[in-house]
Amino acid sequence: MTAVIAVLHAEDVALEFVSVLREHAGRDVLVVVGQSRASVTLPAGLSLRERLELLGPLVEPGDDTADLPVPAEVAALIGEVPAPGEIWTHSPADHRVRRARFGWIVSRAVSPFPASSSASPVSPASSSSPSPAAVTCSAGHNPLLQTIPATATAITGAEAEAKIDFINRRAGELLRGRMADRLVTIDRVPAVERFFTASAAQAGRLYALASSLGDDAAVADDPWESGHSAYEAARLDATAAWITRWCSPQDGPVVEVGVRQGELTRRLAGKGYRVLAAEPNAGFRARLAERAEPGVEVLADGLEDLAGHGERQAAAYLLVETLHHDQDLTLLDRLPTDLVLVALEAGRLDERVWPWLREQSTWRVAERVELVPPTLESVCDGLAYLRRRGSRGLVLARAGWRR
């Protein structure tokens, strides 16, 4: 059976999968190129340079905007599903989001989930061992997360020369391009090619984690692993305790903005708060509604909506890990409350919030506190590890407000 390399762009084979071509030098290799929805067979017996040259016509420098194929389209391009360990693709945790998404799409094409499965929890016991339809993923590029390789293969000098020659001749424009995800930098031309194996469930969890600031974070249940992360448990407990120091359930409702799946919401509801839980992501909101505690009202509003309507009077507005999206911070002035609690990593606070605070007069800082420090932690059943960034809290009181 033919081995398969499924990549977003044709040049990705030369950049990250040369050792796979070496491993299968005596076999045909089918290359599926997602960007162009094309495929080409690299015949057995050809040299590495000859095989790479067959990919040259499929290189499309500068283009990275076309809609990605859906899993069914990728499955049609692949044809018969290869044996376990015989399909290679991008890491679903690649920092280049379109490659990450394509890697996830390939995993779904090889091992499709039922329509409802993306909203179902995946227990460590059920996903710790890859399924027969698992994909082998390149470690790819992610400065924020390290995957644990199952294999790491150093390329030879001749293979490095073949890589360099192909990129210079066929994709030289990408060495000076302006699209960050297509730009070929030296760290994206690895001399050691690393691969790990992931089931479709694990691929979904990695992709959701890598997409944690976007809508695709909802493709997996609890991508931040708050159910079994010691860091997340400590952060949420510390945040809930901090909130209780500044307002009580008797002060009136609180509005939590960007609640995701409601991990903090449930803690507050358990303490007797009436929580207006605002979550614009439909996937997260559906799960939140299914699991909502008594006293929780689920809203579809984002920060802009809440500020624009001005109808949700509250004892406090809670902006916990939500100011990652470059929102206009002057929106806080229009929130119908005298108390806003902001929690965010220290670097983001320094970069975004403090400069704004120094230039305005509506709010004063009533408290600053470290909720949890940064830490290193394994994720996805030990398939990867990352740096949890820590969280600091700022209590913003409207000018003239007193406890």
N, C-alpha and C positions, 0 to 999 in steps of 0.2 A: 504494500500500500504506500502511496506517495505521502511524504512528510509535507507539512504545511507551515509556511511562515506568513502570518497575517499582520500587515503593517498599515499605518495610516498613509505614509508617503514612501515612494519607492526607494529613496535614498536611505531610509531607516534600515534596510537590510544591510547595506554597507557599513552604516554607523554602529549597529548593535548586534548583528546576527551572523557575522563572518564565521565564528566558531561553529555555528550550526551547519553552515554550508560545508565546512571541513568535516564535521561528524558524518554528514550524508554525502560525501564526495562520490560514492558509488551508487547513489540513488537519485531518482528524479525528485525535485523539490518544487512544490506548487507555491508561488508567491501571490497572495491576495493583497491588492492595494486599495484600501478603503476610500481614499480621497477621490480616486477616479473610477471606483467600482469596476476595476479591471483585474485580470489575473494573467500570469505568465508562468509557464513551466520551465525550470532551469534543468536541462537534461543532465543525467549522470555522465561522468567521464570528462566533462569540460573542466578547464582550469578555473580558478577563482575569478581571474580577470575576465574570462570569457563569459562566465555566468553573470557577473555583475554587469557586463556590457549589455546583456539582454534586458536589464532593467532601465537602461539609459533613456529609452523613448518614453518611459512612464514618469520620469521626473518632471514635476511642474513647479519650477521655482517661483516663490513669492505668493502662491495661492494657498490660503488656509481658511477659507470662509465657506466652502460648499457644505451643504447639509450632509451629515454623516449617514451612512447606510443603517437601516434597522437590522436587528438580528436575523430576520428571515432572508434579507438580501445577502448578508454575509454567509449564511448557511448555504444558499444557492451557489455562491461563488466557490465555496469549499467543496461542495458535493458530498461524497461519502466521508463521514466523520473518521479521522485517523484513529489509530490505536492510542491508548493512554500514553502521554508523554511525547506525542508526535505532532503536536500543534504548538507553535510558538507565537507570541504576540507581545504587545506592550504591557507594561505594568499598569494596573488600574489605579495605582497611587502615583503615577508619573506627575511631576509638577506642571508639565505641559498638558493642560486640561483636555485638549482634544485627543491627544494620544491616550490619556488615561481613560477617557470615555470610550474610545475605540477598543481598548483592551477589554473593558467591561462588556462591550457589545459582543466581542468575539466569544467571551466566556458564556454569554447568554445564547449565542448561536450554536455553540457546541453542546451546551447542556441547558436547554430552555427551562425556565421556571414556570409553574402555573401563574396565571395573571395575578393572584392574590398573594403570592409568596414574598414579594418585596416588602410587604408590611408585616411579615411574620417574624417573630424573634428567632434567632439562630443560636442554639446553645453551643457552648464549647465542645460538648461531647459529640454533637452531630456534625461539626465542621472541622474538627482537628485533623482528620484524615482526608486527603483529597479524594474526590469521587473518581470513578473510572473516566469521566469526561473532563477531567481537570486540564487546564492549559498551563503551559510553561511560559513564564513571563520574564522578559528582560528587566533587570533592576531599573533601567532607565535613568531619569534625572529627577531627583527630588532632594533639595538641600534641607528639607524639614523632617524627613522620615527615612529610616534605613530599613530595607527588607533583608531578611536573613536568606542568603543564597543557598540553594541546594547544590549548585555547581558554580565554579568560578574558573574560567579557562583563559589563560594568557594567549594572545595571538602571537604569531611569529613575526619576525621582521618582514618577511615577504608578504604576509597578510596585511601588515600595517601599510606597506607600500601600495598594495592593491586598494586598500581603503582610501588612502590619500589621493592616489591617481584618479579613482572614480569620482570623488568629491570635487577635485580641482577641475576635471574635464566636464563632468556632467551636471554638477550642482554648485559650481563656483559662485554663482550669484548668492547662494545661501550663506557664504562666508562674510558677506557685507550687507545682508538684508536688514530690513527694518522691522520685520515681524519677529517678535521675541521668541515665539515657539518654534519658528523655522530656522532661526539663526544657528549656524554651526559654530560652536565654540569648542575649545580644546577638551573641556570636560564632557562634551557630548560625543567624543570620538574615543571611546575607552580602549585601552590596551589590554585590559582584562574584562572579559564579558561575563557578567553574572546573571544567573537565572534562578528563579524560584517557582515552585509549583503551587497553584491555587485552584480550589474548587470554585464553581460558580458562586456559591454562597460567600466564600472568602473574598472572591474578586469584587462582589457587590459591596461588602463591608469596607474593603480598602478604598474603592472608588468613592463611596459615601464619605469616608473620613477625609480623603484628599479634596473632596468638594464641599467641605464643611461650611464654607461661607456662601455657597450658592444653592439654588433650588434642588440640585441633584443630591444634596446631602440626604434627602428623604428616600432615596432608592433602597436603603437598608434601615432596618429598625435599630434605633439607638447607636448611631455611628460613633458617638463619643464613648460608648461602652460604660455609661454611668452605672449600669447594673452590676458590674464587677471590677470597676477601676477604683483602686484605693484613692488615687488623686481626685477623681471626680466626686467620690463620696465625701472626702474631706472638704473640697471646694464648696459643694452644695450645702453641707452642714454648716460650714463657717458663714456662708452667705446668708442662710436663713437666720442664724443667730444674730448676725449683724443687723438685719432688717428689724428683728424684734426689739433691738435696743432703741430704735428710732421711731417706730410707730407700733401701736398695739392693735389687735383686732377691734377693740372698742373705738378706735379713732375713725373707722370707716373703711371702705374698700380700698384695695391697692390695685394698681394697673401694672401688670408685668408685660413688658414689650419684648416680642421675639422670644416666646417661651419654648420654641422647638417642640419637644415631646412632653414637656411639663414636669421635668424632674424636680425643679425648684417649686413649681406650682403645687405639686402634691405635698411637699414638705410644709408649705405655708398653709394650705388648706387643713392639713393635719393639726396645725396649731390654732385653728379657729378663724383664720382670716377669710374674708370674702375676696376672692381674686378674680379680676377681669383679665383673662389670659388672652393676649393678642398675638396671633401667629398668622402671617400672610401666606406661608407655604402650605398649600392645600394638603400635601401628603402628611406633614407633621400634624396639621390641624385635625385631620380625620382620626389619627391615632389618639390625639389628645381628647377629642370628643368621646371616643369609645371608652376611654379610661378615666374620664373626668371625675374628680371627687365632689362630694356635696359642697356647695359654696363656691364652685368654679363656674364662671360664665365664659364661654369660648367666643372670641371675636376674630374676625378676618382682617383686622386693621394692622397696618404698619405704623411706624412713628409718624410719617407724613400725614396719614389719615387721622390719627388721634390728635395731632396738633391742628390740623385743618378744621376738624369738626368742633373741637373744644367742648364736647358734651360729656366727657367722662370725668366728672369731678371726683377726685380721690385724695385720700390722706397722703399717698406717695405714689410716684411713678418709679418703677424699677427697670433700669436699663442695664441688665446683667449680661455681659458678653454680647452686646448687640451693636455696639458702635464700631464695627469693623468695615462698614460699607460706605464710608465717606459721606454720611448723611450731613445735611446742613444743621449745624449745632444750634443755630438761632431758632430752630423749631422748638427747642426746650422752653423758650420764652412763652410760647403759646399753649403749653400744656396747662390744663386747669388744676394746678396743684401748687403748693408752696414748698414741696419737698421732692427732690429727685435723687435717687441713689444710683450711682454709676459704678459698675464693676468691670474692669478690663485689665489686660496685661499691662505691666508697667511701661514698656516701650511704646505701646499705642497711646496710653494716657499722655506720656511726655510729648509724643509726636502730634497728637490731634487735640486733646482736650485742654491741656494746660495753656497752650498759646491762645486758644479762644477765651478761656477764663480770664486771662490777664487783660484782654481788650474789651471786656463787657462789664456792666455794672448791675445787671439784673440779679445775679446769683453770687452768694458768698460760700466759701468752702467751710462747712461746719465740722467736717472730720475727714481725715485720710487714714487709711488702715490697710495693712497687708492681710489679705484673707488667707491665701496659701502661697508658698514659695514655688518656684519652678522645680521640676523634677523630671528624671528620665523614667519612661514606663513602656513596657511591652504592650502591644495591641494585637488584635486579630489572632488570638490563641498562640501568641509568640511568633507569628509570621513576620512581624516588624516591630520596631521600637521608635519612639520619638521623644521629643522634649516637650513636656507639658509646660506651658509658658508662665504659669502662675497667675494670680489675680489680685488686684488692689482695688479698694473701694474708696469712692469719694461721695460724701454727703453734700449735696448742693441745696442750700436753703435760700428761698427768695428773699431779697433785701427787705428787712423789717420783720421777718418771721422769727418768732421765739418759741422755744419749747414750752 
